[in-house]
Amino acid sequence: MNNWKTIGQIASSFGIIFIAFAALAAFFEYETLSYLYGTVAPVGFIQFSVLNAMLPYLMLAVLSFIVAAASRRHTKEPLEERESGQTQLPLEPQPEESVS
């Protein structure tokens, strides 16, 4: 159970790192295109190119967050099973038999 928690934390960290890389890729792509084309390039071309540069990192971030969510769900399942087992009524105590 502890391994799944560690896997979830690592996957969440990688997801955040991939989002940061996507932002950096978008920034560098925009700066490169604005330097190369100036004001001549159409806005749609710049937007499509920036999205194209971000897409691999965004996909990896989504996959990392899916792994993190699955690992968190996996760590919560044994707790639910234990709770459902405790909802059963306790057995009534049996009267003691007298020994004569």
SEZA-485997 format. One record per residue: residue in three letters; z, x, y of N, C-alpha, C in turn. Coordinates in steps of 0.05 Angstrom, whole numbers, plus 32768, in hexadecimal, padded with zeros to 4 digits. Each point is the difference from the previous one (the first is absolute). Layout:
residues N
alaZXYZXYZXY...
//
This chain:
residues 100
met800080107FE880007FF08018800080118019asn800E80167FFF8001801280177FE5800D8005asn7FF080057FEB7FE6800C80037FED7FEE800Ftrp80027FE67FFB7FEF7FED800F80077FFF801Dlys80198002800680098000801C7FF48019800Ethr800180177FF37FF58018800B7FE27FFE8004ile7FF27FF47FEC7FE37FFC80027FFA7FEE8018gly800F7FEB80047FFC7FEE80168003800E801Bgln8015801180028004800E80197FEA80148006ile7FF7800D7FEB7FEA801480047FE67FF18008ala7FFA7FEA7FF37FE87FF0800680017FF5801Cser80177FF7800980037FF6801C7FFB80178013ser800B80177FFA7FFC801780127FE380088002phe7FF280007FE97FE3800780007FF17FEA8010gly80087FE77FFE7FF27FEB800F80028004801Dile80188008800A80048005801C7FF080198009ile7FFF80147FEF7FF1801980067FE27FF98002phe7FF67FF07FED7FE47FF880017FF87FF08019ile80137FEF80097FFA7FF280197FFF80138018ala8011801480007FFF801480157FE680107FFFphe7FF680077FE87FE7800D7FFD7FE97FEE8009ala80017FE77FFB7FEB7FED80097FFF7FFF801Eala80178000800D80018001801D7FF4801A800Bleu800780167FF47FF5801A80087FE280017FFCala7FF77FF67FE97FE380007FFB7FF17FEF8014ala800C7FE980077FF37FEF80147FFF800D801Bphe8015800D80088001800E801A7FEC80178001phe7FFF80107FEB7FED801780007FE37FF67FFEglu7FFB7FEB7FF27FE57FF57FFE7FF77FF5801Btyr80127FF2800E7FF97FF5801A7FFB80178014glu8011801480007FFC801680127FE6800F7FFAthr7FFA80047FE77FE7800D7FF97FE87FF08009leu80007FE67FFB7FE97FEF80087FFE7FFF801Eser80167FFE800E7FFE7FFF801E7FF7801A800Btyr800680167FF37FF7801A80097FE280037FFAleu7FF77FF87FE97FE480037FF87FED7FED8010tyr80087FE780027FEE7FEC800C80077FF9801Cgly80188004800980087FF8801B80007FE28003thr7FF27FF680147FFF7FE380047FE67FF47FF5val7FF0800F7FF27FE67FF77FF680047FEF7FE6ala801380077FF080037FF27FE6800A7FE48004pro7FF67FED7FF1800A7FE48002801C7FFE7FF4val800F7FED800B801C7FFC7FF880027FFA7FE2gly7FEE7FEF7FF680017FF97FE47FFD80187FEEphe7FEF801380077FFD80187FF1801A80107FFFile800D800380168019800F800180167FF27FF0gln80017FE5800280147FF27FF17FFB80027FE2phe7FE77FFE7FF87FFA80027FE38006801C7FF6ser7FFA801480108004801C7FF7801E80067FFEval80107FF58013801D80057FFF800C7FF17FE8leu7FF77FE87FFB800A7FF17FE87FF8800E7FE6asn7FE8800B80007FF6800F7FE9801180197FFBala800A800D8015801180177FFC801C7FF97FF7met80097FE88008801B7FF77FF880027FF57FE5leu7FEB7FF47FF680007FF07FE7800C800E7FE8pro7FF980197FFA800C800C7FE7801E80028002tyr800A80078018801E80038002800E7FE58000leu7FF37FEB800B800B7FE67FFF80017FF57FE3met7FEC80067FF180007FF77FE38016800E7FF1leu8004801A80048015800E7FF3801C7FF68008ala80027FF9801A801A7FF5800980067FE57FF3val7FEB7FEF7FFD80047FE67FF3800880047FE3leu7FF380127FF2800680057FE4801D800B7FFEser800880118012801B800B7FFF80157FEA8005phe7FFA7FEE801280137FEA800580017FED7FE8ile7FEA7FFC7FF280007FEF7FE88011800D7FEBval7FFE801A7FFC8010800E7FEC801E7FFE8008ala80068003801A801B7FFE8009800C7FE47FFBala7FF07FEB800680097FE57FFB80047FFA7FE2ala7FEE800A7FF080037FFC7FE38018800F7FF5ser80068017800A8017800F7FF6801A7FF28009arg80007FF5801880187FF2800A80047FE67FEFarg7FEA7FF37FFA80037FE87FEF800A80077FE4his7FF780177FF6800880087FE6801E80077FFFthr800B800B8016801C8007800080117FE78003lys7FF67FEA800B800F7FE8800480017FEE7FE7glu7FED80037FEE7FFF7FEF7FE8801980027FEEpro800A80187FFA801880007FEF80187FF2800Dleu80038001801A80167FF2800D7FFE7FE27FFDglu7FE87FF580017FFC7FE47FFC80067FF77FE4glu7FFA80117FED80067FFA7FE4801E80007FFBarg800E8013800D801D80007FFD800C7FE8800Dglu7FF67FF88017800B7FE9800E7FFC7FE67FF0ser7FE87FFE7FF47FFB7FE87FF080127FFF7FE7gly800780177FF6801280017FE9801C7FF88007gln800880048019801B7FFA800880047FE38007thr7FEA7FF1800380037FE4800780087FEE7FE9gln8000800B7FE780087FF17FE9801E7FFA8002leu80077FE97FF7801D7FF88000800F80127FECpro801880088008801080107FED800A7FEF7FE9leu8004800C7FEA800B7FF27FE9801C7FF78005glu80067FE87FF7801C7FF680038012800F7FEDpro8018800780098012800E7FEE80097FEE7FE9gln8001800C7FE880077FF17FE9801F7FFF7FFEpro800B7FEA7FF7801D7FFF7FFE800980127FE9glu8017800C8004800A80137FEC800C7FF07FE9glu7FFB80097FE8800B7FF37FE9801C800B7FFBser80127FEE7FF9801B800A7FFB800280097FE3val800C80167FFD8003800C7FE5801D7FF97FF7ser80027FF27FE9801B7FF97FF68005800C7FE5
//
